[in-house]
Amino acid sequence: MCDRWHTAGPVCLQRGKWRAVVLTGFGMNPVLLRCQSQPVLREPADLDMLKQSPFLYGMPLLFPPNRTRDGKFAFDGVGYSLPINEPEWRNHLHGQYYDAPFQVIAQDRCSLTAQYRSIGKRFPFPFVLTIADRLEEEGFFRRIELCNTGRMDMPVLLGFHTAFAEPDVFSVPIGGRWETDRRYLPTGRIVSLTPEQAAFRTGCNPHGKKINGFCQSVGGTAKVGDFWYQVSPEFQQWVLFNGDGNQSFLCIEPQTGVVNGLNMPGGYIRLAAGESFFASMSITR
């Protein structure tokens, strides 16, 4: 399973009916996750395909997730800039950690722990990001730790662009929906769900439906086909996306803060110098 990913630091994990391939050299992305040979996440054919659409396969790491207006934000009176990689709307999109190289610090047949040490190049603060993955009999489990190694506080806004192989039915515990402007940025106003969107909470067949939206979370457990996707309470928002509705995937994206959160009151977590932020998620059956 790992041969086609040899240049991206693949680690193959196996336990019981579960198989996974995690690319340590490409953002710790689990590009393959299968249960009894059934694909759980959308799988790219090879690394070239992944590089062409890095956010639509596996579980890409987003830091900061989604859009940052004009690629700019201020924190404690200091202005910072991120590259404009969505030029049509003049936004920064999805951060620069989706392909970050992690260093393996522990590994066995069914578990993997790796770290990325930031010196401010991909996000302008120093920190250590540790991701620990393991397969249990029930499924895939991930634990995240981000330690602020700097001398000052830093903002944390983290997400995962989890791309599931399109199921026949799904449900996500979403609350109010964020109204967005023409640049796909939240206006700050929460609006009610449409009847079609309300069905996302109770069970919806996504085939042929165009699904997108930024929503508040009212729970941490989504159902995707036969699988449960559970995230820890630190993830307070859900983003849903499936392209034009005809591409055989469904992205269910947990985020620790709202889209453009670096520019919104309460949109990020403040992490003091020397302190750590923890979060976790799992995909089980």
Disulfide bonds with the S-S distance in Angstrom:
Cys2-Cys12 1.59
